[in-house]
């Protein structure tokens, strides 16, 4: 944490107990990356990150890459696009989080899988018919057909239960709301910082978002490279 603190201080940020750091840097492909150092656990971060990613995606009309860990999350913006951190934070609040998440998760594979299970429990999709077991593929097709019919019916019980399970079991939307209320009351303060390379605390989040880095040996090499960049950054600032 000492190295992290020194790194952030070199870039004009003095973190304290109220600070929620959002690092902004461009990767080698010229993409804007926003790394939120939010130490709230994966389920809270899952809720917050999906909301921010959905807002950014709708504003720019592009897909936004998303990486979620226990220690924070990263939004990766396509080249030639950019989002302002303060604007993004202002668009997600305790009053609209659930509505945003409802829209954000509706067309995801996670929603489709959960919907199928909820529909089966509700006997909207049958697992057996006249003593014969229905194949899983057939169940999936039946669930997809049902979802197409009811997807726009927000009050349809199976849709509502699917949303509830995702928000309360997969995500932790209640504690995500607590975080947003603390930001709104000024108890927590979001602090953006532009950096040439991810800080030490952000290295794990950044690595998790690199789908082409699979082998442990490659991960170690990249970690070493990132750490060297941090050291070089310190030398440049001191020089």
C-alpha positions in Angstrom: 0.0 0.0 0.0 3.0 2.3 0.5 4.0 1.9 -3.2 0.3 2.5 -4.2 0.1 5.7 -2.0 3.4 7.1 -3.4 2.3 6.3 -7.0 -1.0 8.2 -6.6 0.7 11.1 -4.8 3.0 11.5 -7.7 0.0 12.0 -9.9 -1.6 14.6 -7.7 -3.9 12.5 -5.5 -3.5 12.1 -1.8 -5.8 9.2 -0.9 -7.6 9.0 2.4 -10.4 7.0 4.0 -13.0 8.8 1.9 -11.3 8.4 -1.5 -12.7 6.1 -4.2 -9.9 6.2 -6.8 -10.8 5.9 -10.5 -7.6 5.5 -12.7 -7.8 6.5 -16.3 -5.1 5.5 -18.8 -4.7 4.5 -22.4 -3.5 1.1 -23.3 -1.2 0.2 -26.2 -4.3 -0.1 -28.5 -5.3 3.5 -27.7 -8.4 2.5 -25.7 -9.5 4.5 -22.7 -9.5 2.3 -19.6 -11.2 3.3 -16.3 -10.1 1.2 -13.3 -12.4 1.7 -10.3 -10.5 0.8 -7.1 -13.6 -0.1 -5.2 -12.9 -2.6 -2.4 -16.5 -3.6 -1.9 -16.4 -7.2 -3.0 -17.3 -8.9 -6.3 -21.1 -8.8 -5.9 -21.3 -5.1 -5.1 -18.8 -4.4 -7.9 -20.8 -6.5 -10.3 -23.9 -4.3 -9.7 -22.0 -1.0 -9.9 -19.9 -1.9 -12.9 -22.8 -3.2 -15.0 -24.7 0.1 -14.3 -21.8 2.3 -15.3 -21.0 0.2 -18.4 -24.6 0.3 -19.6 -24.8 4.0 -19.2 -21.5 4.5 -21.1 -22.5 2.1 -23.8 -25.9 3.8 -24.4 -24.3 7.3 -24.4 -21.6 6.4 -27.0 -23.5 3.7 -29.0 -20.7 1.2 -28.6 -20.0 -2.0 -26.6 -18.0 -1.3 -23.4 -15.6 -3.9 -22.1 -16.1 -4.9 -18.5 -13.8 -6.6 -16.0 -15.0 -7.3 -12.4 -12.9 -8.5 -9.4 -13.3 -8.4 -5.6 -11.0 -5.3 -5.5 -12.6 -3.2 -8.2 -13.6 -3.2 -11.8 -12.5 -1.9 -15.2 -14.4 -0.3 -18.1 -12.6 -0.5 -21.5 -13.8 2.1 -24.0 -13.3 1.4 -27.7 -10.8 3.6 -29.6 -11.7 7.1 -30.7 -14.4 7.1 -27.9 -14.1 8.7 -24.5 -16.2 9.1 -21.4 -15.8 11.7 -18.6 -15.6 10.0 -15.2 -17.5 12.7 -13.3 -20.3 12.6 -15.9 -20.5 8.8 -15.7 -20.6 8.8 -11.9 -23.4 11.5 -11.9 -25.6 9.3 -14.2 -25.9 6.4 -11.7 -27.6 7.1 -8.4 -29.4 5.4 -5.6 -32.7 6.4 -7.2 -32.1 4.9 -10.6 -29.6 2.0 -10.0 -32.3 -0.8 -10.0 -33.9 0.6 -13.1 -30.6 0.8 -15.0 -29.7 -2.8 -13.9 -33.0 -4.0 -15.0 -32.3 -2.8 -18.5 -28.6 -3.7 -18.4 -29.2 -7.4 -17.6 -32.2 -8.1 -19.7 -30.5 -9.2 -22.9 -27.5 -11.0 -21.3 -26.8 -14.7 -21.3 -27.0 -14.7 -17.5 -30.6 -13.5 -17.7 -31.5 -16.1 -20.2 -30.0 -18.9 -18.1 -31.7 -17.7 -14.9 -35.0 -17.2 -16.7 -35.0 -20.8 -17.9 -34.5 -22.1 -14.4 -37.1 -19.8 -12.9 -39.6 -20.7 -15.7 -39.0 -24.4 -15.0 -39.7 -23.9 -11.3 -42.8 -22.0 -12.2 -44.0 -24.8 -14.6 -43.9 -22.3 -17.4 -41.3 -24.5 -19.1 -41.9 -28.2 -18.6 -39.1 -30.7 -17.7 -41.4 -33.7 -18.1 -44.5 -34.3 -20.2 -46.7 -37.4 -19.9 -44.0 -39.3 -18.1 -41.3 -38.5 -20.6 -38.3 -36.2 -19.7 -37.9 -33.3 -22.1 -34.4 -32.8 -23.4 -32.5 -29.8 -22.1 -32.1 -28.4 -25.6 -35.8 -28.5 -26.0 -36.3 -26.8 -22.6 -33.9 -24.1 -23.7 -35.8 -23.5 -26.9 -39.1 -23.3 -25.1 -37.6 -20.9 -22.5 -36.3 -18.7 -25.3 -39.6 -18.7 -27.0 -41.4 -17.7 -23.8 -38.8 -15.0 -23.1 -39.4 -13.4 -26.5 -43.1 -13.2 -25.8 -42.9 -11.8 -22.2 -39.6 -9.8 -22.4 -41.4 -6.4 -22.6 -43.7 -7.3 -19.7 -41.8 -5.9 -16.8 -44.5 -7.1 -14.3 -44.6 -10.7 -15.6 -43.9 -12.8 -12.5 -41.1 -15.0 -14.0 -39.3 -11.9 -15.4 -39.6 -10.1 -12.0 -38.3 -13.2 -10.2 -35.4 -13.6 -12.6 -34.4 -10.0 -12.0 -34.7 -10.4 -8.3 -32.5 -13.5 -8.2 -29.8 -11.7 -10.3 -29.8 -8.5 -8.3 -30.0 -10.2 -4.8 -28.2 -13.5 -5.3 -25.6 -12.9 -8.1 -25.2 -9.2 -7.3 -25.5 -7.4 -4.0 -27.7 -4.5 -5.1 -28.6 -3.4 -1.5 -25.0 -2.8 -0.5 -24.3 -1.2 -3.9 -27.1 1.3 -3.1 -25.4 1.9 0.3 -22.2 2.9 -1.6 -24.1 5.2 -3.9 -25.9 6.9 -1.0 -22.5 7.4 0.8 -21.2 9.1 -2.4 -24.3 11.3 -2.6 -23.9 12.3 1.1 -20.2 13.1 0.6 -19.1 10.4 3.0 -17.2 8.9 0.0 -15.6 10.9 -2.8 -14.8 9.6 -6.2 -11.4 10.9 -7.3 -10.3 10.4 -10.9 -6.6 10.3 -11.7 -4.9 10.0 -15.1 -1.9 7.7 -15.1 0.5 6.4 -17.8 0.3 2.9 -16.4 -2.0 1.1 -13.9 -1.0 1.6 -10.3 0.2 -1.5 -8.4 -3.3 -2.0 -6.8 -4.8 -2.0 -10.2 -2.5 -4.5 -11.8 -4.7 -7.5 -10.9 -7.8 -5.9 -12.3 -6.0 -5.0 -15.5 -4.6 -8.5 -16.0 -8.0 -10.0 -15.4 -9.3 -8.0 -18.4 -6.7 -9.3 -20.8 -8.3 -12.4 -22.4 -5.2 -13.3 -24.3 -3.1 -13.6 -21.1 -3.9 -17.2 -20.0 -0.6 -18.9 -19.0 0.7 -18.1 -15.5 4.1 -17.5 -17.0 2.7 -14.8 -19.3 0.9 -13.2 -16.4 4.1 -13.1 -14.3 6.0 -11.5 -17.2 3.3 -8.8 -17.7 3.2 -8.1 -13.9 7.0 -7.6 -14.0 6.6 -5.3 -17.0 3.9 -3.3 -15.3 6.0 -3.0 -12.1 9.0 -1.8 -14.2 6.7 0.9 -15.7 5.7 2.0 -12.2 9.4 2.3 -11.2 10.2 4.2 -14.4 7.3 6.5 -13.7 8.8 7.2 -10.3 12.2 7.9 -11.8 10.7 10.2 -14.4 8.9 12.2 -11.7 12.0 12.5 -9.5 14.1 13.4 -12.5 
